[in-house]
Amino acid sequence: MADNKDKSQNVETTGHEWDGIEELNTPLPRWWLWTFYATIVWALGYMVMYPAWPMLTQATAGVLGYSSRAEVAADIAAVNERNAPLEARINELPLQEIAGDAEVGGFAVSGGSAVFRTFCEQCHGAGAGGLPGGYPNLVDDDWLWGGEIEDIYLTIRHGIRVEDDDDTRWSQMPAYGEILEREEIDLLVNYVLALSGQQHDAAQVEAAADLYELNCAGCHGFDGEGNRFEGAPALNDAIWLFGGDADTIRDVIVNARFGVMPAWQPRLTEAQIRQVAVYVHQLGGGE
């Protein structure tokens, strides 16, 4: 029987050998083994005392009945209790006085910033500069429905084109591809290009004057100045919600647009809606 012991170190070998090199079967240090056993005991104790094993509907509760959700809920309740007097004052103050109030002005802007980052920046961008595809810039002075704080509050509270909200902002542009001929749409494209100061065909613009007045001026204005009551954008500037090139203008005229913004009244508290209205208004574009 082979002697599986390294005589130089008096340690058993595993019996494995590679090119004359034998693998020692050195025992683990006692302190390491006892630490390992202690972690096993700790793990077993933790499984008994705390939620551990997933079941069909929830994890095992554990002897202590600890719940991280309950702990977070308690922390949130404590914060809400501390903020309740401030939120009550925000609800009492006229909207235009909140930002300048010494007691709640800073709290309102800070809280509105948190609400914006949670619910609004996905569409309007982290800096509120808007995103392609019909998401408006909130830091300039171009407003579809008005930029006074009351206007912003109403838009946030009731949304835009929300089917089940009687106070929502509502407008609808016809899809003129179903109404006008292709040649007429080409005339209108040139007319809108002229209104916004872009390169255009002057002859087509002259021919489109009556067509524009009949189909477009009622909402967008005779000079393309827009109409906030209707949420109709100005056409005589360089600010575009979907794009101002000829192809995009044609697509909008042919197919129209019907963007929807959620009504935040069912999801946010009154104080939160007021806070985010204050935050948006003070970004620089509020009127």
Residue pairs with C-beta under 8 A, 6 or more apart in sequence:
2 15
4 12
4 13
4 14
4 15
5 11
5 12
5 13
6 12
6 13
6 22
6 24
9 24
11 24
11 25
11 26
12 24
12 25
13 22
13 23
13 24
13 25
14 22
14 23
14 24
14 25
15 23
16 22
16 23
17 23
46 52
47 53
47 60
47 62
48 62
48 63
49 62
49 63
49 64
49 66
50 62
50 64
50 66
51 59
51 60
51 61
51 62
51 66
51 67
52 59
52 60
52 62
53 59
53 60
83 107
86 103
86 104
86 107
87 269
87 271
88 271
89 101
89 103
89 104
90 98
90 104
90 107
90 108
90 271
90 274
90 275
91 270
91 271
91 274
93 101
93 104
95 149
95 150
95 153
95 274
95 277
95 278
96 149
96 150
98 104
98 105
98 108
98 274
98 278
99 105
99 108
99 109
99 278
99 281
99 282
101 108
108 274
108 275
108 278
108 279
109 275
109 278
109 279
109 282
111 271
111 272
111 275
111 279
112 272
112 275
112 276
112 277
112 278
112 279
112 280
113 279
115 268
115 272
115 275
115 276
115 279
116 124
116 128
116 276
116 279
116 280
117 126
119 264
119 267
119 268
119 276
120 128
120 276
121 128
123 131
123 135
123 261
124 130
124 131
124 135
124 136
124 137
124 138
125 131
125 135
127 139
128 137
128 138
128 139
128 280
128 283
129 137
129 138
129 139
130 136
130 137
130 138
132 243
133 242
134 241
134 242
134 257
134 259
136 144
136 241
137 239
137 285
138 280
138 283
138 285
139 283
139 284
139 285
140 239
140 284
140 285
141 147
141 285
141 287
142 234
142 237
142 239
142 285
143 151
143 228
143 285
143 287
144 226
144 228
144 231
144 232
144 233
144 241
145 151
145 154
145 155
145 160
145 169
145 228
145 231
146 152
146 228
146 287
147 281
147 285
147 286
147 287
148 281
148 286
148 287
149 277
149 278
149 281
149 286
151 228
152 277
152 280
152 281
152 286
153 273
153 274
153 277
154 167
154 169
155 169
155 261
156 264
156 273
156 276
156 277
156 280
157 167
157 263
157 264
157 265
157 273
158 165
158 167
158 168
158 169
158 263
158 265
159 165
159 168
159 169
159 260
159 261
159 262
159 263
159 264
160 168
160 169
160 170
160 231
160 259
160 260
160 261
161 168
161 169
161 170
161 171
161 172
161 258
161 259
161 260
161 261
162 168
162 260
162 261
162 262
162 263
165 263
165 265
168 263
169 231
169 261
170 231
171 219
171 230
171 231
171 232
172 256
172 258
173 219
173 232
173 252
173 256
173 257
173 258
174 256
175 254
175 255
175 256
176 185
176 188
176 215
176 253
176 254
176 256
177 185
177 253
177 254
177 255
179 215
180 188
180 211
180 215
184 208
184 211
185 250
185 253
185 254
186 204
186 250
187 204
187 205
187 207
187 208
187 211
188 208
188 211
188 212
188 215
188 216
188 253
189 246
189 249
189 250
189 253
190 200
190 201
190 204
190 205
190 208
191 200
191 204
191 205
191 208
191 209
191 211
191 212
192 224
192 235
192 249
192 253
193 199
193 200
193 246
193 249
194 200
194 202
194 205
195 223
195 224
195 235
195 236
196 224
196 235
196 236
196 237
196 238
196 244
197 236
197 238
198 244
213 222
219 227
219 230
219 232
220 226
220 227
220 232
220 233
220 234
220 235
221 227
221 232
221 234
223 236
224 234
224 235
224 236
225 234
225 236
226 232
226 233
226 234
226 235
233 239
233 240
233 241
238 244
240 248
241 257
241 259
242 248
242 252
242 257
243 249
264 273
264 276
265 273
268 276
280 286
